[in-house]
Amino acid sequence: MARTPWFDLSGKVALVTGGASGIGMAIAVGLVDHGARVMVGSRNREKVEQAVKEIQRTAEANDADHIADDAEPYVAGVSLDVTNNKSVEKAIAEVVDEFGRLDILVNSAGVMLRKPTFELTPEQFNEIYNTHVTGSLRCAQAAGVLMREQHSGCIINLASISSFVDLVEVAAYAAAKNAIMGLTRSLANEWAKYGIRTNSIAPGFIPTDINRKMIENTDRGRRILEHTPMGRFGEASEIAGAAIYLASPAAGFVNGHCLVVDGGYLASGIGDSFAPWATPE
Ligand SMILES: NC(=O)c1ccc[n+]([C@@H]2O[C@H](COP(=O)([O-])OP(=O)(O)OC[C@H]3O[C@@H](n4cnc5c(N)ncnc54)[C@H](OP(=O)(O)O)[C@@H]3O)[C@@H](O)[C@H]2O)c1
């Protein structure tokens, strides 16, 4: 008897925002490995072009099944600013031009600002919120229109440990990542009738461009590791499995869920409010 292809994404097309680096790029590689065609997008065109080459190199090295016997392109890049309506609409149109449809949206575009909250300006707060939350909404709406027509689709938002526990001096980021949970549940409820499933992934601490300075070889990083049962940071590639799963037939009845991938950090039951940098002056 043939095995059920639980994780097969052949024939599926994905857009990964923020897909030119870090977690987004690792997810793009994972989706390609499992048969999807993928468009990666971010603001920096040069970075996007480099990422496309890197994803192709990795896919070829991994001998991804559908690549050898398929002359069609399976990865492409697009300039995309998720804070700009026109840019989002143009990017979605480019996905359709290139690949003919859109089945999977991964909202991985993100920015971070660590700052004592007394010094955080409303403009800075809004910029972070606009990128993570309004940006994810813009992309979900534009992609959702196509998914509704197809009566099938899957949206994956990037949440965070700060969606669950307090992390110090990143108030805008934490507010945004809490809102991502609400957005995910709202879309899961509202759009299931259109055949669209919406879920999120909450990665633990993965050194990438967004946080490397904050956690690599710093006191904060050391404390995080002390509260991570697995005793190490994660790797971006370790988040890809969660995205492959959520996008795949294996997750066909999974909707409105947040999949935490954190080496056990949340299980240890602590935020970082007890850390030395958070103690009263
Ligand atoms: N790393 C972690 O520990 C961790 C933990 C939990 C959640 N996350 C979340 O995971 C997601 C990916 O982060 P990462 O760790 O992979 O960091 P990253 O490597 O810095 O990736 C973020 C990407 O977002 C893009 N971006 C930023 N603003 C954008 C905009 N307005 N429009 C389009 N793209 C934009 C950046 O590229 P350009 O500058 O070229 O636009 C960058 O490639 C984020 O949502 C982050 O909050 C990360």
The ligand as an SDF file (V2000), in Angstrom:
LIG
                    3D

 48 52  0  0  0  0  0  0  0  0999 V2000
   15.2180   35.0620   15.4450 N   0  0  0  0  0  0  0  0  0  0  0  0
   14.4390   34.8140   16.4900 C   0  0  0  0  0  0  0  0  0  0  0  0
   14.9070   34.4380   17.5890 O   0  0  0  0  0  0  0  0  0  0  0  0
   12.9570   34.9780   16.3800 C   0  0  0  0  0  0  0  0  0  0  0  0
   12.1660   34.5150   17.4320 C   0  0  0  0  0  0  0  0  0  0  0  0
   10.7910   34.6670   17.3380 C   0  0  0  0  0  0  0  0  0  0  0  0
   10.2160   35.2400   16.2310 C   0  0  0  0  0  0  0  0  0  0  0  0
   11.0080   35.6880   15.2320 N   0  0  0  0  0  0  0  0  0  0  0  0
   10.3470   36.2900   14.0700 C   0  0  0  0  0  0  0  0  0  0  0  0
   10.7160   35.6120   12.9030 O   0  0  0  0  0  0  0  0  0  0  0  0
   10.5940   36.5060   11.7880 C   0  0  0  0  0  0  0  0  0  0  0  0
   11.8870   36.4540   10.9760 C   0  0  0  0  0  0  0  0  0  0  0  0
   12.9360   37.0070   11.7520 O   0  0  0  0  0  0  0  0  0  0  0  0
   14.4370   36.5040   11.6010 P   0  0  0  0  0  0  0  0  0  0  0  0
   14.8940   36.0660   12.9200 O   0  0  0  0  0  0  0  0  0  0  0  0
   14.5510   35.5830   10.4420 O   0  0  0  0  0  0  0  0  0  0  0  0
   15.1770   37.8880   11.2910 O   0  0  0  0  0  0  0  0  0  0  0  0
   15.8440   38.4560    9.9650 P   0  0  0  0  0  0  0  0  0  0  0  0
   16.8720   37.5220    9.4400 O   0  0  0  0  0  0  0  0  0  0  0  0
   16.2540   39.8390   10.2910 O   0  0  0  0  0  0  0  0  0  0  0  0
   14.6360   38.4480    8.9310 O   0  0  0  0  0  0  0  0  0  0  0  0
   13.6770   39.4600    8.8840 C   0  0  0  0  0  0  0  0  0  0  0  0
   13.4950   39.8410    7.4240 C   0  0  0  0  0  0  0  0  0  0  0  0
   12.4120   40.7450    7.3220 O   0  0  0  0  0  0  0  0  0  0  0  0
   12.7030   41.6200    6.2490 C   0  0  0  0  0  0  0  0  0  0  0  0
   11.9270   42.8410    6.4520 N   0  0  0  0  0  0  0  0  0  0  0  0
   12.0120   43.7600    7.4560 C   0  0  0  0  0  0  0  0  0  0  0  0
   11.1310   44.7480    7.2610 N   0  0  0  0  0  0  0  0  0  0  0  0
   10.4640   44.4460    6.1120 C   0  0  0  0  0  0  0  0  0  0  0  0
    9.4370   45.0790    5.3740 C   0  0  0  0  0  0  0  0  0  0  0  0
    8.9180   46.2580    5.7590 N   0  0  0  0  0  0  0  0  0  0  0  0
    8.9890   44.4850    4.2590 N   0  0  0  0  0  0  0  0  0  0  0  0
    9.5030   43.3110    3.8370 C   0  0  0  0  0  0  0  0  0  0  0  0
   10.4840   42.6580    4.4870 N   0  0  0  0  0  0  0  0  0  0  0  0
   10.9550   43.2330    5.6130 C   0  0  0  0  0  0  0  0  0  0  0  0
   14.2210   41.8470    6.3020 C   0  0  0  0  0  0  0  0  0  0  0  0
   14.7620   42.0950    5.0010 O   0  0  0  0  0  0  0  0  0  0  0  0
   14.9130   43.5800    4.3600 P   0  0  0  0  0  0  0  0  0  0  0  0
   15.7040   44.4010    5.3280 O   0  0  0  0  0  0  0  0  0  0  0  0
   15.5970   43.3050    3.0550 O   0  0  0  0  0  0  0  0  0  0  0  0
   13.5330   44.0770    4.1560 O   0  0  0  0  0  0  0  0  0  0  0  0
   14.7070   40.4950    6.8010 C   0  0  0  0  0  0  0  0  0  0  0  0
   15.1290   39.6980    5.7340 O   0  0  0  0  0  0  0  0  0  0  0  0
   10.2770   37.8740   12.3750 C   0  0  0  0  0  0  0  0  0  0  0  0
    8.8860   38.0870   12.3530 O   0  0  0  0  0  0  0  0  0  0  0  0
   10.7270   37.7420   13.8210 C   0  0  0  0  0  0  0  0  0  0  0  0
   10.0530   38.6200   14.6670 O   0  0  0  0  0  0  0  0  0  0  0  0
   12.3600   35.5840   15.2710 C   0  0  0  0  0  0  0  0  0  0  0  0
  1  2  1  0
  2  3  2  0
  2  4  1  0
  4  5  1  0
  4 48  2  0
  5  6  2  0
  6  7  1  0
  7  8  2  0
  8  9  1  0
  8 48  1  0
  9 10  1  0
  9 46  1  0
 10 11  1  0
 11 12  1  0
 11 44  1  0
 12 13  1  0
 13 14  1  0
 14 15  2  0
 14 16  1  0
 14 17  1  0
 17 18  1  0
 18 19  2  0
 18 20  1  0
 18 21  1  0
 21 22  1  0
 22 23  1  0
 23 24  1  0
 23 42  1  0
 24 25  1  0
 25 26  1  0
 25 36  1  0
 26 27  1  0
 26 35  1  0
 27 28  2  0
 28 29  1  0
 29 30  1  0
 29 35  2  0
 30 31  1  0
 30 32  2  0
 32 33  1  0
 33 34  2  0
 34 35  1  0
 36 37  1  0
 36 42  1  0
 37 38  1  0
 38 39  2  0
 38 40  1  0
 38 41  1  0
 42 43  1  0
 44 45  1  0
 44 46  1  0
 46 47  1  0
M  CHG  2   8   1  16  -1
M  END
$$$$
